[in-house]
Amino acid sequence: MSREAAADITVVIPAKNAVATIDAALGSLAPDGALIREVLLVDDGCDDRTAIVAAESAVRHGLPLEVVAGRFGGAGAARNAGMARACGRFLFFLDADDEVIEGGLTQLREAFERHPKAGLAVGASIRRTAGRPDKMKTPHGYGSDRTENTRRYLRNELWPIAMGSALVARAATAGIRFPEAIGLDEDTCFWTAVLARADVISIAAPVLLYHLDETRMARRFITAPRATFLAVALALNRLAAHGVDRKALQWRKAWIAQRIARQLIKHRMIADAGGMMRAVRAHEALGRARKAWQYRARIRLARLAPARPPAPSLPASGRPRRTLVVCHEPAFPPVSGADLRNFDNAMAAAELGPVRLVSIQPRADDAQPLVSAIRVAALTNAGEPRAPALGWRRARGEGRIPRPALTRLKALVREFRPDTIIVEGIALFRLLRPLRPLAGQLVLDMHNVESDLAGQLERADGSPVSAPGLNRLERKAAGIVDRIWVCSRLDRERLSSGTAPIDVVPNGIPRAEAMPAALPAQPTFADGFPVVLLVGHLGYRPNVEAAERLVRNILPRIRQALPAASVVLAGRSPKPAVRALAGLDGVSLVEEPGDTRPLLAKAHLSIVPLSSGGGTRIKILEAMACGVPVVATPLAVEGLDLIEDEEVLLSESDEGLADMAIALCSDPARLARQRARAHATVWARFGPQAIRDAVRDGLGPDGAGQ
């Protein structure tokens, strides 16, 4: 076999500040270099010299290295980015702090020569832990029954596959990706999906030396444990689509909960440990096992001991980070989806240091947030004469920015001296170039990918699509700013950003700080059943169309089965078409609701029949956070990554939406389960801690520019 023909392996190495280990990792590949078509080093926002050292090392070792740079937010997303670029027939995932044993890659590749129909080859590995002897982990027990392989793998009856100990045929990974929302057990989810599809070969000889950092591993368990567990549980649930045994998935979830509880007990996080053990106790077998009894006993004993005061939380540098958020409309008090996002992000940034939240448009009053770290101001005043705007001609999608507003903004920047300036959306494009020399770090927060949104809206009414102009504006912006924030992974995929890293900062639960985290009580039936709620800006055309679909098409069908059903439409600036709906039987309109929580407390269901529109749906998050089940079109929940039929019910048609609502309301036990699932999912993935983590990551190390 010639070198050119044999070089059919793509090596994917996710790297995050791996300057100390990357040379050893790449050097370990050199003996098998003839087999390697390409090495993709996925630079996940490194702020050290990882990429430079890797390039020098690759030249020294004769490896075909390509650096894929970005901010992917974790090893799973980084590996997925590498997979998307891979050209080799086989994929080999190696962590940046591990090393291939000489000839290991050759042994894995030769296994495929002997078994050409296989999709996965797994070798033994040597685990090295500081202060402990090395441990050999040899794969055994794999058979020809793929279902049994996945079941035994999930139940730990087979040694886990370490990254760098397996070679997988790229064809066997089609449609399979690493979960990106978790940093724990994401490799188990990936290999389980592969095992469900491919035949496996095992090799007794060691092919990998991997280093286990127990401190770093423990940190994964104790950082936001509830959110971590729920995210892992969601990722495991998705494996059912690959035909994986559901009982094995339930066992795995309970085992993960017990594993997290063990670390929580060790770090004396007793209340969190008790919560994890409730998830373990729900499993018929694990909940009654000896280890579960031991952990519960340790929790009871720990609760009798005096509590330790929590350690103060400070930024890594010990210096407060100063953040300036520039919006078009005032973000306080928050009313619309844009206001809520801007204010939530400001609240998260305020945990790291002082925040200034300023708007181009005037404020209606001088009220300030109760959070002392946030100060709110406007760059224009009501009643002042109309001033010339920036630029003699504005592209479609840009907002009008008076020149005095820019003058005042520059003065504020010089006085406040922010580490980071966050600018809201393409509408404020004209501010980016003037702010560029004044900002240590300049971030563009894309509430929507406006080019995609414009295309959706124009296609909906038959207009010619003019989104390319917006697309050019987005590309120009990407060349000016240091980073871009988007609401979802889907928006990140849609946005062609050029060189600017893209961070996913999801929309959070509106006013979460004022909500109880516990599941609210089931609404009474005193006002009829079911009460269906639709909340949104009722002057926004997609929401107007959704309200008309709900009232004119869906409600009558529901009332055939549930005659007492009613609809509540709530939102600001209702169009005449929405006001006309309020005159129909069973329909009421609540204009300008200052607080939607009383409406949500009475709602049994939220139906969102959206046909067009972009971005993630803040009002859906708010409903689910209050325990209100959601029935919607797929577009309405686009970008939220909710599991269909478990966390949300989806249908494209009015008939399907009505039938789903009827079936749900006709089954009280199912309705209760749907409420609980919706509530738990949203608090785990879009709650305050999740937003704080996303904003902290989006600001980068110490809020400094790259």
C-alpha positions, 0 to 999 in steps of 0.5 A: 500500500502506497503512502498516499493510499494509506493516508486515510485517517483524520485526527481531531484534537480539541484544544483549550489552552493546551500549550503545555501538552500539545507538543507531546500529543502531536509527537506521539502521532509521528510514528504513525504519520504515514497513515494520517491524511490530516490533523485538525487542531480545533482551537476552542478560544485558546488565549495562550500559544497553543496554535503556534506551538502546535504549528511548530510541532507539526513541522518538526514531526512532519504532520499535516496540521490545520488549525480550526479556530473558533469559540465552540464552548466545549470539547463536544462542540469542538470535536463536531467542528472537526468532524464537519471538516474531516476528509479522511475515511477514518476518524481518530479523536485525541485529547490534547493532553494524551499520547498515542502509544507508538504503533497504536494507530497502526494497530487500529488501522490494521484491524480494519484491514482484517475486518473490512465490514466493521465500523469501530476498532477499540484498543486498550488504554493505560490510565495515568493518575497523579499519585497512583499506579498506572491502570490498564483498561482492556476492551472485552465483552463486545459481541455481534449483537449491537443492541446488547453492546449498547446496553452493556456499554451504558451499564458499565459492563464494558470498559468505557472507550477513551478518546484516543483508544478508538478508530471509527469509520467516518461513514459510521458517524453519519448523523451522529455528533457529540452532545454540545450542551454537556461536558460530562458523559458526552463521549459515552453518548457518542460511542453508544450511538456508534455502537448502535450502528456499527460492528466493533473490533477490540484489540488487547494491546494498549494504544493510548496513554491518557492522563486523568486529572481528578480535580478537573473531573470533580469540578465537572460534577460539582459545578451547577450539579442539577443543571449538569444532570438534567443536561446529561439526562436530555442527551441520553434521552436522545439516544432512544432515536438510535434504537438504544434500550430505554431501560439501559438509558434509565439506568445510566441516568440514575448512575450519573446522578449517583456519581454526581452525588458522590462528589457533592458529598465529598465537597460537603454540598449536602443539599445538592447531594440530597437532590441527586439521590432523589433521582437515584432513588426513583430507579427501581434497582439502583435506588435500593442498592447498597451504595445508594443506602450508604450515600443517603446515610452520609447525607443524613449525618452531614446534615447534623454537622454545622454548615461551613460559610461559602467562600467568596466568588471573585473573577479569576484576575481579582479585578472587577470587569466593567461592561457597557451594553448599548441598546436601541430601545431602553432595556429597563424596565424590561418589557419585550423579548429584546429588553429581557435579553439585554437586561438578563445579560446585564444582570449576568455581567454585573456579577463580574463588575460594574455595568452601564446599560444605555439606549439610543432612544430616550427613557420614559422615566428615571427608575434604576434597577435595584442591582447597584452594579447596574446603572441605566442611561439614555443617549437622547432625551425626549423633546430635544430637537431632531438631530442629523443621523450618522451616515447619509444613507442607511442600509436596510436593517440599520436604525437611525442613530442621531449624531449627538447620541454618538458624542454622548456615547464616546464621552461615557466610554472615556469616563466609564472605561469599560473592558467590554462594549456589547452592541445590540444587533445589526441595527446599531451597525453605525456604532461599531467603527467609532467604538472600535478604537475605544473598546478593549473588546467589542462584542456584537450581540445578534438577537437574530440572524437578521438576514435569515429572519428577513428571508423568512418574513419576505417568503411568508408574504411572497415579497422578493427576498432582499436578505443578501444586503443584510448578509453583507452588513453582517459580514462587515460587522464580523470584520470589525468586532472581536466576538459575536453572540447569538441565541442558539447553535442553529443561529451560529450555524446560519451566521457566516462570521468570517474571522470573529468567534461566535459564542452562544448566549441563549435567551434566559427565563424572563424575570427568573430572579422573581420566580420560585424555582419549584414547580407551581401548583396546577391551575384550578378549573374554576375559570374553565378548562383548558385556558390557552395562553398566547403571549407576545408582541401583538403588533409583530406580524408573525405573532398577529398571524399566530393569534389568528390561527389560534383563535379562528382555526385551532380553538373551534376544533378544541371546543368540539371536544372541550367546550369550556376551552378559552384563549387569552391573548396578551401583549403590547401594541395589539393590531386591529386584527388582534382587537377584532379577535377579542370580540369572539366567543371564548377569547379575551385580550390583555393589553400591555401586561406589566407582569405575565406571571398571573396569566401564566398561573391560570393557564393550562396550556400555551399554544404557539402556531408561529408560521414565520419569525426568527430567534429563540422564543423568550415567551415560550421559556417563560411559560415552561418555567411556570410549568405551562406545557407548550404545543407549538409549530417547529418554527416556534421553538426553533433554536431551543433544542427541545425534545419533541413529544417529551418537553414540547409537543410539535405539529405544523398543522392547525389540526395537529396542534388542536388534536395534541392539545385535546389529547393532553388535556384529556389525560390528567397524568400526562398533563402533569408529566408534561408540566414537570418536564417543561419546568425542569428542562427550562430551569436547567438549560435557560435558568440564571446559572446557565445564562451567567455561565454563557455570559461569562464565557462570552466575555472571555478571560477577564473580559479582555479582547483576543 
